Amino acid sequence: MKINVDRERCVGAGQCVLAAPAVFEQNREDGLVELLQPEPSEDLHAAVTEAELICPSGAIELQS
């Protein structure tokens, strides 16, 4: 799994951070998504999938 994030679409809701804190973080300056692990291990896939689904702006894209 590969993750792409679109910081321009991000609204800083932080739902991704709550769902998968090992993979996503919010930038301290602008509050937008920061990707910590562009290719997370398999044990994180469920949390990353949840983060994609609950992102209010659709800023997270997953590729298999």
Secondary structure as UniProt FT lines:
FT   STRAND          2..5
FT   TURN            7..9
FT   HELIX           15..19
FT   TURN            21..23
FT   STRAND          24..26
FT   TURN            28..30
FT   STRAND          33..35
FT   HELIX           42..44
FT   HELIX           45..54
FT   TURN            56..57
FT   STRAND          60..63
//
